[in-house]
Amino acid sequence: MKDQLTNIKLRDWTETRAHSSWQVFKIMAEFVQGFEAMAKIGPCISIFGSARTKSGQKYYELAVEIAKSLSEEGFGVITGGGPGIMEAGNKGAHIAGGRSVGLNIELPFEQHFNPYIDGDKSLNFDYFFVRKVMFAKYSQGFIMMPGGWGTMDEFFEVATLIQTRKFTQTPMICMGKEYWGGLFDWMRNTMFEKFGNISSGDLDLIQLFDTADEAVSYLREFYTHNKLQPNF
């Protein structure tokens, strides 16, 4: 019985390995399509945040305001393409007549294309890691609105890439001291002071603001002294 069970498991594992080998081509296709589309769009700022934030709520309207102002400065706006904060970011860019980009992904809930993405700038992905490479490579700045697990994943990935200098020094902004302040306190008091797992300079890589004017002014000032270019 044990030998029979082992043989079944090995056969299933072998079939899985064969499928994984062919999967590489699908992954490559997503990268190629993404690179070709994103390279044509020009300098953009990514806005991350919760899909659950509703129109009329404080941070939805703040994201609209930020995206509108960024578009008036000449930046395109990239979001995850779905509802909530993502919709708000695309809406602000759309209102200002700016470039509005959506990098969507198939999920079992919450995720669907919002109506404010430019028709030629709507991309759909099967793989989170391919999608995140597109954000990382082509964004000239990252604005983190309040969000859940997905936003935290994006927050720490971007922070790690900046801290390790895997791409050029890129502005990273968190919006809403009431939301992010506790995390910043924990990073400062626990990660840095108590355990020494980060350096004091690492915290300086991330800005914490409350208003659209603060965020947009910071980005404007940053790019009076730095080049606009892909991050790697």
N, C-alpha and C positions, 0 to 999 in steps of 0.2 A: 504493500500500500504506500509506504514511504517513497519507494523508488518511482512508483507510478505518479505520485503527486509531484515529485521533483522534476520528472520529465515534462509534465504539463506546464509547470512554472517556467522551465527553461525554454520550452517552445513559445510560450506567450512572450517571454522576455526577448527572445530572438526576433519575433515578429515586430515588437515595439522598437527594437534597435533599427530594423530595416525601415520602418516608417519614419523614424527620427532622421535618418540619412537623407531621405527625399524631402523632408521638411525644410532642410537648409535652403533649397531653391525658392520656396515660398518666402522665407525670411529675406533672402537676397533680393527678391522682387520688390518687397515692401521698402527695403532700403533704397534701391535704385529709383523707384517711383517717388519716394519722399524727397531724396536729394534733388532730383530733377525739378520737382515742383517748387520746393522751398528756395532753391538757389535763384529763382527768377523774381522773388517777391521783394527783396530789399530789406533794409534794417527794420526790425520789429522788436516789440517788447511783449513778453509773455505775462499773462495774468492768470493766476491759479486761485482756486477757491471752491467752496462747497456747491454741489449741484442742487442742494436743498434750499438755498437762499431764494426767497421770493421777491418778485417785483414789488417795489414800495418799501421794502425793508432797508434799513440803514446802509448795510454794506453792499447790497445790490446797487443802490443809487450812487454810492461812492465809487463803485467799479465803473459805472456808466460815465461818471464825471471824469475819472482818471483816464479812461480810454479815449474819451472825446478830446481831452486836453493833449494827450499824447499824439493823437492823429493830427491835431492842429499844429503840433511841433514837427510833423513830417514822418513820424514813426508809424509803421503798421502795428496791428495788435494781433497776437496769437493767443488763442485759448484752446481748451480741450474740446470745443465744439458743441458741448451739451447745454443743459439748462442751468439755472441758478447764476452764480457768479460768472460762469463761462458765457452765458447768454448776455449778461450785463456788459461784459467786456466787448463782445462783438457788436452789441447795440450802440455803445458809445462811439466806436469806430465808424459804424454805419451812419450814425447821425451826422458826424463830422465829414463824411465823404472820404474817409481814410481806408487803408487796406485792412480788411477784416478776414482773418484766417482761422479756420477751425480744424483741429487735429482730433478727429473723433475715434472712438473705439467701441467695439461691440461688448456690451455688458448685459447681465440679466435684469438689471433695473436701473432706473434714473437716466441712463444715457440715451440721448437722441439728438439729432442735429437741431440747432436753433435756427430761426429764420433770418438772422442778421449776418450770416457768413456770405462773403462774395462767392458767386457761383463757380468761379474758376479757382477758388482757394479753399475748397472743402476736401479734406483728405480723410480716408477711413483706414483704420489699422486693426489688425487682429492681435498684434503683439505689443504689450505695454513697453517692452524695452526698446523696440524700434521707434515707437512714438516718442519716448523720452529722449532718444538721441536727436530727433528732429527739433524738439524744444531746446535741447542743450546746444546744438550746433548753430542754430540760426537766430537765437534770441540775443538782443543787445542789452537786455536787462530783465529781471524777474521780479514781479510784484506778487507777493503772497497775501491774499485776502484770507479771512477766517474760513477754515474748512475742516474736513474730517481726515480719515486715514489716507486717502489719496493725496490730499494737500500736504500732509505731513511727510509722506513718502517723497514727494517732489521737493519739499523744503530741505530735507536732509540730503537728498541726492545732489541738488544744486549747491548746497553749502559745502559738501565734500569735494565736489569738482572745483569749486573756487579755492577752497583751502589747500588742496593738493596741487593747484596750478595745472590741472589737466586741460584747462582752457584759459584764454586770456582773462585778465581781471575784469569782472563783469558786475555791474551794480545789482544788488539783491536787497529788496525792500519788503518789510512786513508792515501791513496796514492794520491799525487798531491796537493801541496799547492795552486796552481792556481785555483783548483776546490773547495777545502774544506775550504780554508782560510777565505772566507766571512762568512761561517756558523760558524766557530770557533770564529771569531770576534763578531758575533751576540750573540752567547752563552755567551761569556765573558762579553761583554759590556751591553747587554740587559737582558739576563736571570739571570746572576750573579750580576753584579754591579748595574744595574738600578732597578731590581725588586726583587732580592734575591731569585729567585726560584730554584737555585742550589747553591752548595757550591763551593769554589775555588778548593777543592780537587777533585770534580767530573770531572773537565776538565783534571786533571792529569791522568785519567783512559784511555785516548785516545791519541795515538801517531800520529803525522803528519809527513810523510816523502815524499821524492821525488824519491828515488832510491831503486832498488831491494836490493842492499848491505845493506842499512840502515835497511830495514824491516827484512831481513833474519838474520842479525847480532843481532838485538833486540830480535827476537824470540829465537835464539840460546843462547844468554846470559840469557834470562828469564828462560829457562829450564835447565840451569846449577844449578839453585837454587830452582826450583819448580818441583813438581811431575807431570808426565803425567798420567792423569786419567779423566774418564768421569766427566762432570760438575755437575751432580746431580744424 
